């Protein structure tokens, strides 16, 4: 059996709209061709990550100059899947002036007085910038589905947990993302797919290392008890909301070096595919640039 190409791998991790999708078909521990030793696969992934981080930095510079598109990256995952570290490593070469990260926690009273898209809508990136959502409006069809009692605090008239409500929210999300795409926002969505066993190992690591105690929360273990419910919610959500204009990618997350390399590759190649160009300079400005060049060079004489 031939070794899959990078295009094959990226095609597999993308959730294809309208195609049958099963989350259990995606191995959280995938990390390249097992015919190669793990250390070689890790070195190759780190090399790809370095190359794509550099390519992303260059692409982001062009994105900022062209001022035509905005990029929105959405990260969703179970606790300890590595969202923060993935964002940190993939965006390590990007100019901070052209990038913004928002982490969405429990909604405030003000946010609860608006529709569920409002707090994310006002945090969207403007043209020329990369916006990153660490969790997002997708919590409304994930955590709210697993804990439907949350609906009570949202005070939505006649809102009752059930397939009708979740489908309505899927439809709202798809329409919202279509609107963004039609107005120049490129959307990429990543589900970092960590296994239950790897999550357990990472929780234990946090508990045993005093330097990581700040990362641990009692709620982490409480949510772990609902693992199967979350997997069902994620499976339905990914199938219902992966579209041609806003695709989901299921990123294997048991090995952080593999997940970081895949995310970097997808983001870099997507921005490069936009075929942007630096703004053209008017003849009048070219004359001014030439005059400035002559003046500066004459000062050296």
C-alpha positions in Angstrom: 0.0 0.0 0.0 1.6 3.3 -1.0 2.4 6.0 1.6 -0.4 8.7 1.5 0.6 12.1 0.2 0.3 15.3 2.1 -2.8 16.1 0.0 -4.3 12.8 0.8 -3.8 13.4 4.5 -5.2 16.9 4.4 -8.2 15.6 2.4 -8.8 12.9 5.0 -8.8 15.3 8.0 -11.2 17.7 6.3 -14.9 16.9 7.0 -16.5 16.8 3.6 -19.9 18.5 3.3 -22.7 16.1 2.6 -20.6 13.0 3.1 -21.0 10.5 5.9 -18.9 11.4 8.8 -18.0 9.4 11.9 -15.6 10.8 14.5 -14.5 7.4 15.6 -13.0 6.9 12.1 -10.4 9.5 13.0 -7.5 8.3 15.0 -6.4 10.8 17.7 -2.9 9.2 17.8 -2.2 9.4 14.0 1.3 10.8 13.5 2.5 10.0 10.1 3.6 6.8 8.4 4.2 4.2 11.1 6.8 2.5 8.8 9.1 5.2 9.9 10.5 5.4 13.4 8.7 7.9 15.7 11.7 10.1 16.1 12.0 10.5 12.3 8.4 11.4 12.0 8.7 13.9 14.8 11.8 15.5 13.2 10.0 15.7 9.8 6.9 17.3 11.4 9.0 19.9 13.2 10.8 20.7 10.0 7.4 21.2 8.2 6.2 23.3 11.1 9.2 25.5 10.9 8.8 25.9 7.1 5.1 26.7 7.3 5.5 29.1 10.2 8.0 31.0 8.0 5.6 30.8 5.0 2.7 31.9 7.2 4.7 35.0 8.4 5.3 36.0 4.7 1.7 35.3 3.8 0.4 37.3 6.7 2.5 40.3 5.6 0.9 40.1 2.2 -2.5 39.7 3.7 -2.0 42.8 5.8 -0.8 44.8 2.8 -3.5 43.6 0.4 -6.2 44.5 3.0 -8.8 42.5 1.1 -9.4 39.3 3.1 -9.7 38.5 6.8 -8.8 35.1 8.2 -10.7 33.5 11.0 -9.3 30.4 12.7 -11.7 28.6 15.1 -10.3 26.0 17.6 -12.6 23.7 19.5 -11.5 20.7 21.6 -11.9 18.8 24.8 -9.9 20.1 27.8 -6.1 19.5 27.5 -6.2 18.9 23.8 -3.5 21.5 23.2 -5.4 24.5 21.8 -3.3 27.1 23.5 0.0 25.5 22.6 -1.0 24.9 19.0 -2.0 28.6 18.6 1.3 29.6 20.2 3.5 27.5 18.0 1.6 28.0 14.7 1.4 31.7 15.0 4.9 32.2 16.5 6.2 34.0 13.4 3.3 36.2 12.7 3.5 40.0 13.3 1.4 40.6 16.5 0.0 43.8 14.8 -1.8 41.6 12.3 -3.2 38.9 14.6 -5.7 38.8 17.4 -6.7 36.0 19.7 -9.9 35.7 21.7 -10.7 33.1 24.3 -14.4 32.7 25.0 -15.2 31.7 28.6 -18.6 31.6 30.4 -20.8 34.4 28.9 -21.2 37.6 30.9 -24.6 39.0 31.9 -24.3 41.5 29.0 -23.5 38.7 26.6 -26.5 36.7 27.8 -28.7 39.6 26.9 -27.8 39.2 23.3 -28.1 36.3 20.8 -25.5 33.6 21.0 -23.5 34.9 18.0 -23.2 38.4 19.3 -20.1 38.2 21.5 -18.2 36.4 18.7 -19.5 38.7 16.0 -18.0 41.8 17.7 -14.6 40.1 18.0 -14.3 39.2 14.3 -11.0 40.2 12.5 -11.0 43.1 10.1 -9.6 42.9 6.6 -5.9 42.3 6.5 -5.8 40.5 9.9 -5.9 37.0 11.3 -8.4 36.4 14.0 -8.3 33.3 16.3 -11.2 32.1 18.4 -10.1 29.8 21.2 -13.6 28.2 21.6 -16.4 30.1 20.0 -20.2 30.2 19.3 -19.8 26.4 18.7 -20.1 26.0 22.5 -23.8 26.7 22.0 -24.2 23.3 20.2 -21.6 21.5 22.3 -21.5 22.4 26.0 -25.1 23.6 25.9 -26.2 20.4 24.3 -24.4 18.3 26.9 -25.7 20.6 29.7 -29.1 21.7 28.5 -29.9 23.3 31.8 -27.7 26.2 30.6 -30.6 27.3 28.3 -32.4 28.6 31.3 -29.9 31.3 31.9 -30.2 32.4 28.3 -33.8 33.4 28.7 -34.7 32.6 25.1 -38.5 32.4 24.5 -39.8 28.9 24.0 -36.3 27.4 23.7 -36.4 23.7 24.5 -33.4 21.4 24.2 -33.8 18.9 21.4 -32.9 18.2 17.8 -35.1 21.1 16.5 -33.1 23.6 18.6 -29.7 22.2 17.7 -30.6 22.1 14.0 -31.8 25.7 14.1 -28.5 26.7 15.6 -26.6 24.7 13.0 -28.5 26.6 10.3 -27.9 30.0 12.0 -24.1 29.2 12.2 -23.9 28.1 8.6 -25.8 31.2 7.4 -23.6 33.5 9.6 -20.4 31.9 8.2 -21.7 32.1 4.6 -22.3 35.8 5.2 -18.7 36.3 6.5 -17.3 34.4 3.5 -19.2 36.4 1.0 -17.7 39.6 2.6 -14.1 38.4 2.5 -13.5 36.4 5.6 -11.8 33.0 5.1 -12.8 30.6 7.8 -10.9 27.5 8.9 -12.2 25.4 11.8 -10.1 22.9 13.7 -11.3 20.2 16.1 -8.2 19.0 18.0 -9.1 15.4 18.5 -7.5 14.1 21.7 -8.1 10.6 23.1 -9.6 10.1 26.5 -6.5 8.2 27.6 -4.2 11.0 26.4 -6.4 13.6 28.2 -6.0 11.5 31.4 -2.2 11.5 31.0 -2.1 15.3 30.5 -4.4 15.9 33.5 -2.0 13.7 35.7 0.9 15.7 34.4 -0.7 18.9 35.5 -1.4 17.5 38.9 2.1 16.1 39.4 3.9 19.3 38.3 3.5 22.3 40.6 4.3 24.6 37.7 1.2 23.4 36.0 -1.2 23.5 38.9 -2.6 26.8 37.7 -3.9 25.0 34.6 -6.0 22.5 36.5 -9.6 23.0 37.4 -12.2 20.8 39.2 -14.5 21.4 36.2 -12.0 19.5 34.0 -12.7 16.2 35.7 -16.4 16.9 35.9 -16.6 17.5 32.1 -14.6 14.3 31.6 -17.5 12.3 33.0 -19.5 13.4 30.0 -17.0 12.3 27.4 -19.4 10.1 25.4 -22.0 12.9 25.3 -19.4 15.3 24.0 -18.2 12.9 21.3 -21.8 12.5 20.1 -22.3 16.3 20.2 -19.0 16.9 18.3 -19.8 14.3 15.7 -23.2 15.8 14.9 -21.9 19.3 14.9 -18.9 18.7 12.6 -21.1 16.9 10.1 -23.8 19.6 10.2 -21.5 22.7 10.0 -18.6 21.7 7.8 -19.3 23.5 4.6 -17.4 24.4 1.4 -17.1 28.0 2.7 -16.2 27.1 6.3 -14.7 23.6 6.5 -13.9 21.6 9.7 -10.6 19.8 10.0 -10.3 16.9 12.5 -6.7 17.2 13.7 -5.2 14.2 15.6 -4.0 15.7 18.9 -2.4 12.9 20.9 1.0 14.0 19.5 1.3 17.8 19.7 4.1 17.9 17.1 1.8 16.2 14.6 -1.2 18.5 15.3 0.9 21.7 15.1 2.4 20.7 11.8 -1.0 19.9 10.2 -2.6 23.1 11.4 0.3 25.2 10.2 0.2 23.5 6.8 -3.5 24.0 6.3 -3.4 27.7 7.4 -0.3 28.6 5.3 -1.5 26.8 2.1 -5.0 28.3 2.4 -3.7 31.9 2.7 -1.3 31.3 -0.2 -4.1 30.0 -2.4 -5.8 33.4 -2.2 -3.3 34.6 -4.8 -3.1 38.1 -3.3 -0.7 40.7 -4.6 0.9 43.7 -3.0 -1.0 47.0 -3.8 0.0 48.6 -7.1 1.7 52.0 -6.7 0.4 54.9 -8.8 2.8 56.6 -11.3 2.8 59.7 -9.2 3.9 57.8 -6.1 6.6 56.0 -8.1 8.0 59.4 -9.1 8.1 60.5 -5.4 9.8 57.2 -4.5 12.4 57.8 -7.2 13.0 61.3 -6.0 13.4 60.1 -2.4 15.9 57.5 -3.6 18.0 60.1 -5.4 17.9 62.4 -2.4 19.0 59.7 0.0 21.7 58.4 -2.2 23.0 61.9 -2.8 23.5 62.4 1.0 26.1 59.6 0.9 28.2 61.4 -1.6 
